[in-house]
Amino acid sequence: MAIKFQYNKTSLQGIEKQLKMRLRSLPTIKNKESALRMEVKRAKDEADELKRKLEAQIGSYEKMAALWNEFEPSLISVQDVQLSVRKVAGIRVPVFDGVVFATRPFSMFNSPKWYLDGIRLLQTLAKTGVEYEYCVMKIGYLEHARKKTTQKVNLFEKVQIPGFEDAIRKIKRFMEDEENLSKSSQKIMKSKQEATDER
């Protein structure tokens, strides 16, 4: 990225101000990136744990698969998923708080005894499944924010800061050369004037 500048003091001051601002904010952005990186890792570990838990829960009830043919799936439904929002390194991330289930009334006398246990089991499985899905969604948010922050760090470190330093160097060299030329021309004028005065 070529930085536009002019060879004068005003441009030099503006570029120095921009450089100072970026140098001041770079450590903060780096800290944000490392915090997001840690949070992504933590969320991935949490998602892996939830996936293992869900698979273990499903696996432990596979031996009762024949019973599920008798169960009415319409007895239970997800009414609401409760979420809150938490800020992680300045990024708003959804946090899973729980699931509210709606259970349709059924006859305890005409239904098998295990229906209540089946409903509790389905609620547990659904809660774990929904929590896993929200964890995956949270990972997506955090990954996106981390990528954006990494891009900003790279932009500052590899493009803008070196560009501003280069521009400052060029402006200072130009101004020094201009000053040296001015002094040289003054010396030449002075020596010519002295030579004419002596005649």
N, C-alpha and C positions, 0 to 999 in steps of 0.2 A: 504494500500500500504506500503510494507516494504521498508524502505530506506536503501540502501546499504552504508555501511561506514566501515572505519577501525579505530582502536583504536590508533590514532596518531594525532599530532598537525596539519598536513597538511589536513587531512580529516576533523578535527574540523573546521579549517578556511574555507574550502570549503562549509561545511554545514551551517556555520554562514552566509556566503555570500549569499547562496541560501535563507536562512530564511529572511535576511534583504530585499532582492529583492522582495520576496513575500509580506512581511509586508508593503513595500513601495507601491507596485502596487495594493494591495487589496482595499484601499479606491477609487481609480480610477475606478476599475472594478465594485465596488458597485454603484458608481455614474452612470456609463454607464448602469447598469442593471435598476436602477430606472428611468433613462431618457427613456430607451426603454419601460419600463412598462407604463410610462405616454403616450408615443407616440402610443403604441398599443391601449390604452384606447381612446385616441383622434381619432385614425383611425377608431375604432369600432363605436364610436359615429357618426363620419362623414358618415360611411357606413349605419348606421341605418337611419340617416337623408335622405341620398340619396334614400334609399329603400322606405321610406315613401313618399318622393317627387315623385318618379316614380309611385308608386301605386296611389297617388292622381291624377297625370297627366292622367294615364290610366283611372281611375275611372271617371274623369270629361268628358271624350270623349266617354264613352260607349254608351251614348244616341244617338250618331251619328254613331253607328256601321253599320247601314244599308247603309249609304253613302259610307262606305269603300269598298263595293262590286264593286262600279263603279271605284274606284281608281286603277291605274296601279302601282303595287309595283316596277316595273323595272325603274320607273322614277327617283328614288333616290337611291344612293348607297354610302357606306362609302369608300372614296378614301384613307384617311390616318388618323391615330390617332397620334397626336403630344404629345410627352412625353419629359420630361427632367429628370435629375437625381439630387437628393438632398441627402446630407449626414446627417444622423441623428445618433448622438452618434457613428460616425465612420462607419456606415452602409449605403451603397448606396441603395437608395429607389427610385422607379419610381414615378414621379409626373405627373399627368394628366394635359396637357396644352390645349387640345381642339381636335375637330374632323373636318376633312376637308371632305365635302360631294361633290359628283359629281351628278349633275342633268342633266338628258337627256332632250334635247329640246322637247317641245310639243306645240301643237297648242292651243293658248289661246282662239281662237274663237270656236273651235270644242270641247273643254273640258269644264266641269262645272266650274262655277266661283270660287268655293271653292278649286280648285286644289292648288293654291298658298298657301292658308292657310293650306291645308293638308300637303303640302311639308314642310312648316315651323313647323307644329306640329310634323311630323315624325322626323325632324331634332332635335327638342327639346327632344323628347322621346329617340331617339337613343343616343344623347349626354349624357343624364342622365344615360341611361343604361350602356354605355361604361365607364362613370366615376365611376359608382358603381362597375363594374367588376374590374377596375384598383384599386379601393380602397380595394376590397377584396384581390387582389393580393398583395398589399402593406402590408395588415395585415399579410398575410402569411410570407412575408420576415421578418417583424418586430418580429413576434412570434418566428420564427426560431432563429433569432439573440438573442432574449431575453432568450430563453431556453439555448442556448449555453453559454451565459454570466452567467446565473444562475448556470449552471453546473460548470463553472470555479470558481465562487465564492465559491460554496460548496466544490469543490476540494481543494481550498486553505484553507478555514476555517476549514473544518472537517477532512481533510486527510493530506495534505502536511505540513501545519504549525505545527500542533501537532506532526506529525512524525519527523520533523526536530528538534523541541524542545526536544522530547524524545531522539533522537539520540545524541544531544549535551549533555544532562544530563548524558546519559550512558558513553559517551567518557570522560567527565570531572570526573565522579566517578571512572572510570577505571584508568585514569591518576593520580588522587589523591591517590587511593589505591596503585598504583605502586610506587608513590613517598613515601608514608608512609612505604611500605615494604622496599624500598631502605634505608630510614633513619633508620628504625629498624635494618636492617642487618648491617648498618654502625656502629650503636651503639653497637651491639653485637660484631662485629669485634674489635671495639675500646676497649671494656671492656676485651675481650679475650687477646688482645695485651698488655693491661696494666697489666693483671694478669700474663702473661708470662714475662713481663719486671721486675716485682717485685720479681720473683723467682731468 
